[in-house]
Amino acid sequence: MSYQPTQVKLTAAPRDSLISEVYVVQLLDTLKPTATGLDGIPAWFLRLGAPVFATPLARLFNQTIMEGTVPQQWKTAAITPIPKVPHPTKPSEF
């Protein structure tokens, strides 16, 4: 049995719509000061380093669009429920 590459999946964006480095800088520059994600990188650091991070991030995003697949690491999240009341007893109180 030989290796068979997976079929390219349909994406939400046309393959010719590439993401520019300028657009990535604009997005990073407008990040709100929220809690860090799984990577532990704070929003202020991404805003500060936007000019440096823009080129490699744009390349990663464009490669993902061109291949029609999303890296498994991008599909991972850590969700922490925040209680709406002081002592929650049921799921609806989060």
Secondary structure, DSSP 8 states (H G I E B T S, - for coil): -----------SS-TT----HHHHHHHHHT-------TT---HHHHHHTHHHHHHHHHHHHHHHHHHT---GGGG--------SSSS--SGGG-
